[in-house]
Amino acid sequence: MLSLLLIFLLSSVAGVTSSPLSESRLDSVRALYAEAYRLDLGSDSVTPDTVAANRLYLQAAELGYSPAQNMIGYRLLKGEGITPDAEKGLYWLEQAADNNDVRAASNLGYLLANGYFVKQDDDKALYWLNRAAEHNFAPAMSQLGDFFRDGRSVQPDTLQAANLYAAAAESGLPDAASKLIALSGVHRLDFSEVKTPDDYQIISSSLPEVFIDNPSFLSIIARFYALGYGVPYNYEKSLGIYRLAAEAGDDEAFEILEELRGQFPDHPVLDGLRSPGGEL
């Protein structure tokens, strides 16, 4: 799980920040951070030097640059090129999060939710995950979805969980797509014996009501199956889920199946298909 934290930290050099630094000082601190990053990674002419990079990260952090605060906080927690110090690591993550660095806020939420380096605290985790999710940061939205799915420090809310998973998945997080699919229950459906419109009505009754009342989620899931995104590719299952979405009144799903009708008019998934308005 901790490897996910590294992915969150290094997925981009710069986070979304609201730095108190003046523009002139901000430019110099950014240059300091860029040099630290260059030393960290190394190049054709520079041998990687994590220890030296950490010194520069710390200097930039002390000057108030939130990406550096986030990075040195992580390094202190993990002891990468520096003596591990959980207390100082958490301090720098909090400084970065308070400066509106979404990765730091998401990382704090992750640590607090799971009890890594700090006592587990769902209320505090929820606060930081909300801070990061407000900036549409996919890992935070996905984790926040877990809280609503499981009712951790909030009332269980399947609709809110589905919205968060869908948003995180659409923002590029396949794991969130897997969570949305699991929440819907469609992964358990077998369409091999579904032949008639009545069969689709029967099989849809096994899904959570939220997904029938909001069939756009089913269209999203159908697309994930068609792309093999967050789930193994399964075109036939994708069509079956599109049919469930269309039966529940989703216009997009109906239009996709109508396109299929033009190419394969006798495809069994189209048997008895009606538009959301009720017409054949």
N, C-alpha and C positions, 0 to 999 in steps of 0.2 A: 504493500500500500504506500510506503514512503516514497517509492519511485515515482508515484503520481505527483507528489509534491515537487519533485525536481522538474518534471515536465511542465508544471504550472509556472515554475520560476523561470525556466529558460526558454519558454515558447516564444518570448519576445524580449528584446533588450530593454525596451522602455515600457513602463506601465502607464496607466491613466493616472496622472498626478495633478495635484493642486499645490504646487511648491510655493512656500513663502519667500523664496529667494528672488532677488532682483534679477532682471533680465541679463545684466552684464555678468553677475556672479553665477547665474544659472548656466550660461554658456561655458564658463570655465569649469564648473563642477561636472557638466556633461562631458567635457573633454577628459577630465580626470577619470570619470567612470568608463569612458570608452577605452582609455589606456589600460585600466584594470581589466576590462573585458578582453582586450588584445593579449595581455599577459596571461590571462586565464586560459585562453584557447590556444595561444601560440600561433606561429605562422612560419613561412619559409625562412624568415630571418630571425624569428624570436622563438626561443625554447619556452614551452609552457612553464609558468612559475606561479602556482596557486598561492604560495605564501606571500610573494610580492603583490600579487593581485589583491589578496585580502587586505593588505595594508592600505592600498589605494581605495578599495571599497569602503573601508572603515573611515578613511579621511572624508570621502564623499558623503558617507552617512552622517558623520558629525557636522557636516555643513548643511544638512537638511534635505539631501536628495533622496527621495523615497525609493527609487529602484535600488540604490545602493544600500539603503537601510533594510530593504527586503532581502537582498542578496547576502549581506553580512549576517543578518539574523539567521538565515538558513544555514550558512556555513558554521556559525557558532553552535547551532543545534546538532549538526551532523559531525562537527570536528573535522571538516575538510580543509587541510592546510592551516589549521588554527586549533588551539586548545579548546576542546568542547566546553561550553558554558551555557546550559539551558536557560538560566535566568537572564543572562545578557542577550541570548538569542531571541527569546520571547520579547524582551524590552524593545529590540530593534524592529521586530515584526510589528509590534504595536505602534511604534513611532511611524513606520511606513503606512500602516493601515489608517492611522489618524490623519495622515497626509493624503488620504484618498487613493492610495495605491491598491488597485483591486486585487492584484495577486496576493499581496500581504493579507488583505482582509479575508480572502478565500482560504489562504493557508492557515490563518488563525482559526477560522471556523472549522477547518478540517482537523487541526490538532485538538481543539477543544471538544469536538464531536466524538473523537476517537480516543481521547485520553493519552495522546502522545506528547511526552515532555511536560505535560501539565495535567492537573486534575480534570477529569471529564466534566464538562459543564454545558448542558444542552442550551440553556438560556443564552449564555454568552456566545456559543457557537452560532445560534440562530441570528443573533444581532450582527455578527461579522459576515455571515453568509448573505444576509439581506443587504448589507452595505455593498458587497461585491456584485450581487445579482442585480442591483439597481443599475449597474453599468453593463448589463447583459453579458456578464462573464460566465461562459458556459460551464466550467467546473463547479462554480458556486451555485448556479441555477440547478444543476443536477443534484448536488448534495442537499440543497434546500428542498427539492422535490422529495428526497428520502424522508425529510422531517414531516412533510405533509402526508406522505404515504403511510408512515408509521405512527403518526400522532405524537411526535417527540416535541414537547413544549408548545404544541399547537393542537387544535382539534383535528382529527384525521379529515382530510379533504382530498378525495380522489381527483376531483376536477382540477384543483390547484396543482396537485402533483403532476397530472397529465400535461397541463399547460407548461409547467417548468421543464419537464423532460422533453417535450416537443420543441420548446424554444432552445434548449441546450443542444439537442440533436441537430436542429436546423443551423445552429451556429458552429457545427463541425465536431461534435463530440459523439462518436459512435456508441459509447457506453450508455449515454442517455437514451439513444434509440432502443437499445436492448431493454432498458428499464421500462420505457413506454410500452414496448411489446409485451413484456412480462406483466405489467399492470393491467393490460387489456385482456389477457388470457387467450389471445388468438393463436399463440404458439402451440396451444394444446388442441386446436381444431384440426380435424381431418376432413378435407373437402372431397376425398375420393368417392364417397357415397352420396354427395350432395348433388342431386340431379334436377330437382324441381323447385319452383318458387316457394312452395311450402317448406321444402327442406331448408332453404335459406332463412325463412322465418323461424323455424325450429332451432336452428343452430345459433342464430343471433340471440335467442333467449338465454343462452348460457354466458353471454358477455355482461360485464358490469353496465349498469344502466347509464352511467356517465358517457360511455362510448356509443350508445344508441342515441342518446339525446344530443350528442355532439359528434356526429359521424365524420366530421373533418379529420378527427384523430385517426379514424380507420383508413381514410384516404392516405394520410401521411404514412401510416404503417404499411399499407399496400405498396407504396412507393419504395419504402425501405427494403421490402422483400424483393421487389423488382430490381433494385440496385445491389442487393447483398450488403446493405449498410447496417451494421450492428446486429446482423442476423444472416445466416447462410442464404445465398441466392435461391429463390424458389418462385419461378414465374407463375406457375399454376396456382400456388397459394396466394400470390399477389392478386391474381384475377378474382379468386374467390372472396378475398377481403374487399376488393373494390366493389364486388356485387353486394356484400353486406352493407357497405357504406351507401351505395346507391339505393338499396332497399330502405335504408334509414333516412333517406332524403338529401344526400349530399350531391349537389349539382356537378361538382368536379368529377366525382367518381362516375356518374352517369355519362358525362361527356367522354371520358376515357373509354368506357365500354362501348359507347356509340361509335367511336373511331375503330374499335376492334370489330364491330359489326360490319363496317365497310370492307374489311379485309377478310373476315372469317364469319360470314352471316350464320353459319350453322354451328358455331362454337356453343357447347352446352351451357357455358356460364351466362349466355345471353337469353336462354329460354325463358320466355314470359317476363322479360325485363320491362319495367315501366318507368317512365320519367318521374321525377319528384312530383310532378303535377298529376300523375296517375295515368298518363297516356302510354300506350304501347309504342 
